Amino acid sequence: MSTKKQYLKKKPYCKVTFRLTKEFAGNGKKAGLAGEFNDWQAEKTPMKALKNGDFTVTVNLATGREYQYRFVVDGARWITDTQADKYVHAGIANAQNGVVIV
């Protein structure tokens, strides 16, 4: 898993590319990105399946903020990014949300 950030010089947002590796996606057929930026609705931000089994998506996020997020595989399995900038308690059991800082 990883995130890649591309800050734009003339606009107040950052293009963030999220990657969910096959190692964590398992045999998942589809994946989405759920977070504060899309009301935690993974279907609003579907990820593209790559030939190697990874999934990826790029979103534009306003700079100067932190955003909580998680990956959702096959609409049911929620996965925390192992390489997030930081982590916060998700409010259920021992689950944690990843945080991307832009």
N, C-alpha and C positions, 0 to 999 in steps of 0.2 A: 504494500500500500504506500501511497505517497501523494503529496500535493506539490504542484508547481505554480509559482506566483509570477505574474507578469504585470508590473505596474505601468500604467499608461501616463505619459508625461503631461498630456493636456486634458485629461479627464479624471474626475475624482473617484475612480474605481479601479479595481484590480481584476484581471482575468485569472481565475484560479482553476487549474486542472486537477481533478481528483481521479485517482486510479485505485481500483480494487483489483488485487491480483487473484489469479486462479486459485492460488493456495488457500485463500480465505473464502472465495466465492464457491469453491467446491464444484459440484456439478450443476450449479445454478444456471437456469436458462435466461433469466433477465435480472437486471439490477437497477436500482434507482438511488438517488441521493436525497435524503430527507434532512431538513434542518430549519433553523429559524428563518432563513431566507425564502422558504416556500411553504410555510405553515406546517412543516413536518409531513408533507404529502409527497412521498417518493415518486408517485406517478406523474407529478408535475415536472420532475427532473430525471427523466430516464437516462440510463447510461448506455453507451454504445459498446456492444460486445466486439472484442478484438479476436483475431484468428488464433492467438495463443491462449485464449481463455480468460484474459483480463477484461475488465470493463473500465470505461473512462467517460468523463463528461467535463466540460468547461463552463463555468458560470461567472458572471460579472458581479462582483461584490463591492459595495461602497467602502472606501478606505477609512481608516481611523476607527475601526470597530472589530469586535470579536464575534464570531458566529459559531453556534453549536450545530453539530451535524452527526449523522450516522448513515451507513450504507444499509440498504434493504434488498435482500436477495429473494427472488420469487414471491415478493409481496408479503413474506412472513418472517424471514430470518433477519434480525437487526444485528449489524456488525459495527463495532467501534474501530475506527482507524488506529492502527498500532503506531502510526507515525504522526499523529496530530501535534499541533503546537503545544497544546495542554489538554487537560481533561477536567470535566466537572461531573458531579453525581447526576444521574438522569432522573432521579426521583422514584425509581422503581427498583426494588431488590438491591443488588450490588452493581447494577448496570451503570456505565459511564458513557457520556457523550464526548466525542472529540471536539476540539475547538480549533478553528483556523483564525489566525490573527492577521488582519490586513490593515 
